[in-house]
Amino acid sequence: MAATAVRYLRSVGAATASTGAYEVTPRLRAVGEDERAGVDRREFRRVLGSFASGVTVVTACDADGPAGFACQSFASLSLDPPLVVFMVGRTSTTWPRIARAGVFCVNVLAEDQEALCRGFAVSGADKFAGVGHRPAPATGSPLLDGVAAWIDCTVQAVHTGGDHLVVVGRVEALDAPGDAMPLLFHRGRFGRLDV
């Protein structure tokens, strides 16, 4: 479940109230000087921006209500057991809320949801203001209206990955309810499939 998330919260001094068994991974730590690559950050972004990706919003509910953030670093990981993975920056203020929940829903945005993505990409705003959603069937995490697909998950493990965390989720329920085309991100811009 979310033991590694709890370990993360404890490592940054957040209060936790955990019950249940969790998978344990090494304690999170800062990126060491010896781990920094000799690659220019701008060049890294430019080249990796050549890889088009889908755009998602990862959501959960904690004691303070719904939480979510825009995420393009999402992928399927395993068919058996069914696992997905997303990456989140260690400085994210939303991640600790999702970690506390121990569950999340990945909302795959449809091609007409660029404004929704931009709303969830900002920090500190009420991201759910005016956003239609309902509880996902397995976890109760916010399932956003009009998405191309959704994947409802429990946190399986959290690993360190440089300045990001690698979050593995076990899929509990999922659906692609219509034939909506996905929103894409490529070279710093949103795009659509032209089929």
Secondary structure, 3 states (H helix, E strand, C coil): CCHHHHHHHHHCCCCCCCCCCCCCCCCCCCCCHHHCCCCCHHHHHHHHCCCCEECEEEEEEECCEEEEEEECCEEEEECCCCEEEEEEECCCCCHHHHHHHCEEEEEECECCCHHHHHHHCCCCCCCCCCCCEEECCCCCCEEECCCCEEEEEEEEEEEEECCEEEEEEEEEEEECCCCCCEEEEECCEEEECCC
